[in-house]
Amino acid sequence: MPALRLFGRKWLAASDDLVFPCVFEICFRIVWLGLISCVTSTYWSVTEECGEDALPVRIYLVGTIVLISVNIVLLVILVNRSAQGSITEVHKRRLVAPLLVIKILLIIPETGMNVLGTMWAFCGTFECKSNDKVSRTVIEAIVLFNWVVFALIIFGLAIVFDPLGSAKYKNGRDTNDNGPTESAIHRKVSKLWFRRFRWAFCCLRRDEFGHEAFTQVASLLSALFRGTDLVPSDIVAGCVLLRVRQKRETREMRRIRMLNDDGPRYSTDITRVFATSPAWMTIKNARHFLRFALAAYGWPMVCYLNCCTGPYRLIPKMTCCACFRRKPQIIIDDNCCLCHLAGVRHTSRLRSEDVLHASFKNHVFELPFCIMADHSTKSIVIAIRGSLSMRDVFTDLVANAERFDAPGMPPETSAHRGMVAGVDCMLKRLREGNILERICATYPEYTLVLTGHSLGAGVSILLAAKLRSRFPDLRVYAFATPAGLLSREAARYTESFAFTIGVGDDFVMRLGVDSIENLRTSVIETIRACKLPKWRIMLNGFGYALFGVPSRDLETTWHDVTEITKKAAHSPLLSGERPIQTVATAEGGLLSSEISLRRFAKTRLYTGGRILHIVRRKKTELEKKSNSGGPTYEMRWATAEDFTELKVMPRMLLDHLPDNVFKTLTTILEDQKTHNGSVLSLQEI
């Protein structure tokens, strides 16, 4: 940061990105130099008998040694210069660009030497060969490795090439007053992302809404990263630093809460937590219907949960050669052996006749779902699959706000555009054969229940809002619902019929366009406050992943700890929700004076439903000393504002996985039976 500028253009690399690549190349070239030196000492006497062919061979041997030595010296200097200063102290690395130009220009004589070596080792142009097989093998290996290195250099240049890095874009500004999606630079960047998507995901181009999804996601990515002058390694380093910063803020937050005796109160007592909730909102019911949400993933979930025995568990429930038989009309777009249906039956533990309808058709905005009859709770369950394919990812990424109309919803309600489109596709599918009407007529006393995980959870809540006028008693069990789902009043409205469960540091429950824009700002703020060089940050990141963040790094990472503390005082970790205006002010000095044009999210969206947040309980000192244990988890009712800040945490991905959510609920039920059985039995939870 900023991006490296060479040959009159900007590249997707910075002057402090060369430490590790150069160290690796130094090690490689030292071994290379040792081998070629040994071969030269062996071949030099042989060349005396080669006559006219001796000269080119000697030129190759000596020239290669000289070029390798010059490269090693140059690489050592590059490592030294690239390691200087923090990420923002670019002036300390001002010599990196000219040194890198020299390094690139050395490729020309190296290529000439390697052509000469190829002619000698493989083409037989020069008749000067030794009887020593080891020496011949070393020469051939060096020539081949040389070509591999050249290919890697070309590949590396292609990776860091910025199509919009030309000098004519260097001073470009977003001067259009119509918003961040109307400027000339934005249109150019959007077209670039669109072309990348069309090339990388060509199979999605056949989808009905593929073109629209590419356009919307390209516009989002352009608005998020345009004008920041960040390179990919800066973002990685910024996330590592943000983890340190957030841990420091968390420590300060705990200290303040201990002094003020304030803050969110978690409890292990399920009776107290659920005292004011409706009777159907229970951990036992949530775990029961989560099994159906898992079933919607089909056979991949069975194989994921049973890595070695998954196929064997599916075989008894599969229909062999179903493509040659008359398929049931209730199953849509399954494969030849109905493997998805087998996965649904295995995970849900239902009979085949209890699967009333299943659509496994998966396109952009069109999600697989199953309708099942659960006789144990007298429920008709609609289970919607979460993200499993690239089509689902694009549905997730079409995340801008769109008007959402449903009976009973507050006026001017906005919702996640991709999920709204998913609801429309699902309603169209349900109306085609009056599926719900026929099923409800068959089971008139059953209650309609919708469930899903992640993307499926968000679509479940929106679909329930559409269906609630026809099924006023319907319920939703949503797990790991995305943050950018509904506008605030609409999210508050869904608390009456939707039960949302989030575990730990699940990043999807905090993931929205607004939180990503806030993260971008926080990354830049944190990078500017850090005094460590990037190579040190990267090494620390590996250590943090393995051993956690040591306490000393919370203070020694920054130029001025008081500056971080000042910014932390306005952090959502300490003061609740961060207003968009505050973030815009912070971005104003870092990115652009026209910050009103820098925000892609015009409407903040929140997660839906009544939210139960479950976290792992820290053992007391007495429990640690006696090696005894209490309940593993504690919980509280949270608000949607608690999930507006995207955190960088070690378990941010693991806590999102559906099997981890299922294990968490199972552990809570087992702990309540074991540690609190005299007060609350497992059957009463």
N, C-alpha and C positions, 0 to 999 in steps of 0.2 A: 504494500500500500504506500504510494500509488502504484499502478501497474508499470511494468518495465517498458521503456520506449527504446526501440532499436530500428534502424533503417527507416526512420521517419514515420513509424507507426507504433501503436500501443499493442502490447501482447498480454495474454491472460496468465501472466506470471509476474512476480515481483523480484526486486534485486536481492531480497533475503531468502529466496527459494532455492538457492544453488548449493547450500551447505551439504545436505545429504547426498544429492546426486553427484556432486564433485568428490566427496569423500569416497563414495562407492567407485567412481571412475579411477581415483588415485590408487585404490587397492588393486583394482583390475589391471591398471597399467604398470604397477610395480611388478606384479607377477609376470606380466607380458614382457617387461624389460629384462627380467632375470632369464626368462626362457630364450629370448632372442640373443642375449649376450652369450649364453652357453652355446647356442647354435653357431653364432659368429666365430667363437673360438675354435669350434670343430671344423667349420667349413672354410675358414680362411686359408688353411694350407691346401685344401682340396681345389680351391679356385686357381691356384698357381698352375694346375695341370689342365685348366679348361680353355686356355688360349684366348680367342677373341670374346668368348662368352663370359669370361671372368669379370670384365668391367661392369656390365649391368647387374650381375649378382652382387658384387661388392657394393655398388651404389645402393642397391636395395637394402642390404644388411646394415650398412653404415647409416643410410638415410632414415631407416626405420628406427634405429637406436636414437639418433639425434631428435627425430620428431617426437618419439615417446618421452624422451627426457625433457624437451621443451614443454610438452603438454603437462607433464607432472609438475614442473615448476609453475606453470601458468595456473594449473588447478589449485595448487597450494595457495597461491596469491588470491585466487577467486574465493576459496573457502574463507581465508582470513578477512577479506573485504566484505563478503556477503554476511558474515557473522557479526558485523559491527552494528551497534545501536539497536534501539527498539524498532518496532514495526513502522512507526511514523517518523523516525529519524533518518530520512532518506539521504540527507546531505552527507552522512557518514559512509554511505555506500555509493558515492558519486562515481568511483572508479570502476564499478562493476560493469556498467554498460560498455565502455571502451575495451575492457579486458575480454568481455564476452564476444565482442566483434572480432578481436584477434583470434580467439578460440575457434570461432566459426570459420574464419578465413583459413585457418590451418587445415581445414578439411580438404582444401584443394590439393596441397602437396601430398597429404596423406592418401588421397584417392589415387594420385599418380604413382606413389610408391606401391600401393596395393594392386594396381593394374600390372605393374612390373612384376610383383610377386606372383600374381595369378598366371601370368605368361610363363614364368619359370616353374612354378610348382605343379600346374595342372595342364598347361598347353604344350609343354615340351619345346618352347621356342628357343630356350637356352639349354644347351647340352652341358650341364654342370651339376651332376648329382652325386651324392655320397652313398656309400654302401651302408651307412649307419641308418637303420630304419627309424630309430627314435628321432634323429635330427630331421629326417624327411617328414615324419608325422607332425613334429612341432611346427615346421614351416607351413605345412598345409593347414594346421589348426589356426595358426596366427592369421593367415590370409582369410580364412573363413570367418573368424571372429571379427576381423576388421570390417568385412562387409556387413556382418550382423550389427556392429556398432554404428556404422553409417545408416543402416536402415532404422535403428532405434532413434538416432538423432533426427532423421527426417520425420519419423512418427511423432517424436516429442514436439518438434516445431509445428506439426499439424495440430496437435492437441492444444497448444497454447496460442495458436493463431486466432486473432480476433478479427472477424470479417468487417467489423465496424471500427477497427483501430486506426483507420487512416487519419492523417492530420486534419482533414477537412471536417471531421466530427469532434476534434479535440475540444474546441471552444463552443460547441453547439449548446444551446439552451432551450428549455421548454418555455417558449414565450407565448404559446397559444393560450388564450384565456378560457377555452372551453373545457379544460380539465386535463388530467394526466394521460388520458387515452386519445388525445387529439393532436399532439405535437408531431412534427415531422420525424424527429428522432425516435419517438415511441413507435410510430408506424414502421420505420425501418427495422427496429429491433423486433417488433412483433412478427414481421414478415420473415425475419431470420429464424426465430423460434418456430414459426409455422412450417417452414421448409425442413427444419430438423425433425419435427414430429412426423411429417409426411414420409421422410426417408427412413427414420428409425422404427416407426410403427405403421408400416405400409399396410399391414393386415387390417388395421382399423379404418382405413379409408373407405372400405366397402360398407361400413355401418351407416345407417340413415342419418345419424347425428354426429358422425365422426368429424366432418368438416367444421361444424359449429363448435365442438369440443376443442379441437385444435386451435381455433381462432380465440376462444375465450381464455384458454390456458396460456397461450402465447401472449395475450394482452396482459394477463396477471403477472407473469414472470417478467415481462418487459417493465411494467410499472414498479415491481419490487426492487429490481437490481440496477435499473438504468440510472446513471449519474453518480453512483456511489464510489466508483473507482476501486472497488474491491476485487481481488482475485480469489479463486477458490481456496487457496491455502490461507488467506486472511480470514475467510469465514470459518474454516476449521479451527484455526488458532483462536478466533474470537469466541467460539463456542466453548473451548477449553477454559479460556479466561472467564467466560460468563459463569461457568460452573463454580470457579473459585469465588467470584463475586457474589453469586447467589448463596453460597454456603456461608460467606461472611455476613450477608444480610440476614440469613436465617438465624445465625448465632446472636446477632444484635436483636433480632425480633424476640427470641426466647428470653434474652436478658430483660428487655423492656416489659415483656408480659409477666415475668416473674416479679418485677418491681411493682407493676400496676395491678397484678393479679387479674389480668384481662386476657382476652383472646379466645379463640374457638376451643370449646371443651369437647374432647372425645371421651367416649365411655365404652366400657366392655359390657355394660348391663343392657341387654336387648329389651328387657321389659320397660326400662325408663326411656330408652331411645324411641321405641315405637308406641309410647303411651298415647300420643296424640294423633297417630296416623290411622288411616282407614284399615279395616280388618284385613283387607286383601293384600296390603303392603306388608309382607313379611319376608324374612330371609329364606324361610322354607319354600314359600311359593316362588320366590325369585330363582332359587337354585333349581327348582322343578322345571320352570319354563326356560331357563338358560339351556337346559338339555335340548330343547327344541331348536333354539337359536344355533346351537352347535350342529344339530342335525342338518340344518339348511346348507351347510358347507359341503354335504355329500361325502363321496369317497375320499377326497383329499384330507378331510379332518380325521377320518378313521386311520388312514395311513400315517398321519402326523402324530396322532396320539399313540399309535402302536407301530413304531418304526419297523420292527422285524416281523410282526405277526399280522399287520394290517390286511394284506391280501388274503390270508387264510381266514380271517374273520369275515371278510366280505363274501367269499365263495359260497357259503351255504345260503346266503340271501340273494345271490345273483340269479338272473334268468339267462341261461346259456343260449346263445344264438337267437336272441329275441328279435333281431332284425329280420329273421325268416319266419317269424310268427306274427300273429295279429297283436299289435301293441295295444295296451289299454289307452283309451282316449284321454284319461286323466293325467297321463305322463307326457310331457312335451320336451323334445330336444335332449333326451337322455341318449347314451351311447348304445351300442349293439347288445351289450349284456346287462343293461339297466344298472350300471355300477353306482350312479348317483342315488338311485332309489334304494339300492342295497345299503349305501352309507346312511341314508335317512332312517331306514328301518333299524339298522344296528345301533345308531346313536340314540334315537328316540325311544327304542325298545317297544315299538308299536307293531301291530300286525299289519300286513300289506293292505287289508281292507280298511284300515284306519287312516291310511294316507289318501285323502279325498281328492286332492289335486296337487300336482307338482309341475312347475315350469322351470326348466334349467336353461332356458334361452338367456344368453348373456351378450348384450351389446352395450354400447355407450348409452347411458341413461336407462337401460333395461336390466333389472336385477333378477336373478333366480329367487324363487320363493316356493314354499310348500304350505298346503292347508291340511291340517290333521285333526282328527277327533280324539280328544283326550278324555276318556271315560272316567278316569279316576277323579278329575276335578270338574267334570261336565262342562268342558270348554271346547270351542272350535278355535284352534290355534293357527294363526297365520305367522309363519316364521320366515323372515326375510334375510337373505345371505348378506354378510359383510363383504369387505374388499378382498378379492382373491385373484383378480386378473388385472391386466393393464387397462382394460375397458373400465373396470371399477375405479381404478386410480384416476382416470380422466374424469369420471363422474364426480369423484371427490374434489378434484382440482378446479372444476367449474364452480367456484366458491363465492362469486359475487352475489349480492342481494337482489332478489326479484320479488315482485309483489305476489302475495299468496292469499288467496281468498278461500275461506271455509266457513260454514255456518257456525255462528257463535264466536268467531275470532274477532279480536279488536280491529277497528278500521285501520287502513294503511299498514297492514302487517306485511313484513318482509321475511323471506326465508332463503335458505341456501339454494341457488339456482339449479345445480345438478340434481339435488334431492327432490326438488319440486318437479323437475322433468321425470325423475324416476317414479314419483307418485302418479303422475299423469299416465305413464306407460302401464303401470300396474293396474290402475283403475280401468284403463281401456281393455286390458286382458281380462279383468274380472267381469266386465260388462258384456263381453263377447258371447258368453254362454249363460249369462245370469248365474254365475257360479255361486256367489254368496247366497243369493235368494234360494236356490235349490238346496244348498247344504243346510241353511237355517230352517228350511221347511222340513227337512229330514230329521233335524235335531232341534225342535222348537224350544226345548227347555235349557239348551246349552248357552253359555256366555261366550261372546266373542273376545278373544285375547290375541293381541299382536305382540310379537317379540322379535328381537334382532340384536346383533352385536355390531358396534362401530357404524359403518355406513348403513347397515340394516337397521340399527337402532334409530338413527335419524329419520330414515324413510318410514319406519313404523309409527313414529310420533306424528309425522305429517299426514300419513295415510289415515291414522285414527282420527285426526281432526276433521278430515273429509267425511269419514263414515259415521261420526258420532251422532249426527242428526237422525240417522236411520237405526243406529245401535247405541242408545244412550248409556247402556250399562257396560260398554266395552272397556277393556283395561289394556294397558301397555306395560310390558316389562322390557326396559331398554338398558343395555349394558355398554359402557364406554361410549356414550353418545358424543359425537363431535361438538366442539364449542360453537362453531359458526353455523347454527341451525336456524334460530328464530330471533326476531326482534324482541325487546325485553317484555313488553306487555303480553305478547303472544306466548312467550316462554312461561310467564307467570300463569297464564290461562291453562296451559297443559299440565300444571301441577295437580289438577283435580283428577286426571285419568291416566297419568303416566308416572311410572316409578323407575327412576334412573339410578343405576349403581355404578360408581367409579371406584377404582382401586388404586391407592398409592399415588405414584407420580405419572400416571397414564398421560402421555403427551397428546393423544388425540382429543381428550376431553378439554384440552387447552389450545387446540389447533384451529385457528381461523385466520382469515386475511388480516384482520386488525392485529391479532397477536403476533403474526409473522412480521408485519411492519414494525411493531414495537420491538420485536427481537432484532430486526435489522438495525434499528436505532441504538439499542443497548449494546450490540456487538461493536458498533463504531465507537460509542462512548468508552467501552471497556478497553478496546484496542488503544485508544488515545491515552488512557490513564495508565497503561502497563509500561513498565520500564525494562522488561526482559526482551531479549532477541527472540525471533520466531523459532529458531532451532531449539532453543531452551524450552519454549512453550510446548513444542511438539513432543520433546522428550518427557517433560512433566506430564503431558497428557497420557502417555503410555503408563507412567507410574500411577497416575490417578485412577486409571481404569483397573489396575491390578490391586492397588493398596489403599485407594482413597486419597482425599486431599489432606495433607498434613497441616496442622494448625499454624506452623510458621509461615507457610505460603500465603495465608490469608492476609498477612500484613506486609510481607517483603516483596510482593508481586508488583506493587503500585509505585508510581512517582510520588504521589501524595495521598496518604491514607484518608486524610480528612476530606479530600475531594470526593473519593468514593463514598465515604460516609454521608456526605452532603447529598449525593445523588441517591444513595440508598434510603435517605429519610423520606424521599418522595416515591419510593418503590412501592408497588402493590403489596409486597411482602409485609410492609409496615403500616401502610395507610389505606389498604383496600383497593378499590378500583382506580386505575390511572385514567384521567380524562384524556380524550384525544388531543385537546388543546395543549396539554402539558407536553405530550410527546412531540407535537408539532413544533413547540418552542425549542425543545432539545435538538430536533433535527435541523432547525433553522440555521444554527451555527456550524453544522457539520456537513450538510448536504447541499442545500440550496436556499437562497433568500426567498424564493417563491415556494414556500413550503405548502401553501394551500393547494398547489398543483402536484405535490409529491405523494398525497394519500390516495390509494386506490379504493380503500373501503370508505364509502360515504355513510353507510349505516352499520353500526356495530350489531353483530348477531351473537346470541347466547345459546347455551345448551338448554334443552327442554326437559320438562318433567320435574317431579320432586326428587332432589338429588340426595342420595345416601353416599357419603364418602367414607371409605374404609381404608385405614392405614395400619401398618404393622406396629404393634405396641413395643416400646422400649422397656426392657426389664429393669426393675429397681436394683439398687446395690445389694439389698438383702437376697433377692432372687438369684443374682449372679454369684454371690458367695455361697449360698446353700445349694446352688445348681438345681433349684426348683423352678417351676414355670407356672405362670398364670395363663390367662387367655392370650392367644397369639395376636389377635387383632382388636382394634377399637374403632369406633365409628361415631359419626355425627351427621345431622342434617345440614347440608351446605346450601349456599345460594349460588345462582349462576355467576355472580360477580367474583366468586372465589376461583373461577377457572378462566379468567381473562388474560392471565400472564403465562406465556410459554416458558417452562423451566427446563434447564439442561441438567438432567439427573441420571445416575447410573441405571436405574430401573425404569426409565421412561418408556422403553419399548416393551420390556417383559411384562410390566403391569397392564399393558393393553391387550395382551394375548388372551383369547377367550378361555383357553384351558387354565390359565392362571387365575382368571376371575372365578371359574368353577371350583378350583381347588381352594380358593380363599373362602368362598361361601360354605364349602364342605367343612373346612377347618373350623369356621365359626360355629357351625351347628354341633360339631364334635366337642369343641371346647365348652360350649354351653351345657352339653349333656354331662361332661366330665366334671367341670369345676363349679357348676351352678345347678346341679340336678335337683337339689332339695327345694330350690325356689322355682325353677322353670324346667320342665322336662322337654326333651327333644320334640315330642309330639305337639307341644303347646307353642313352639316358636313360630 
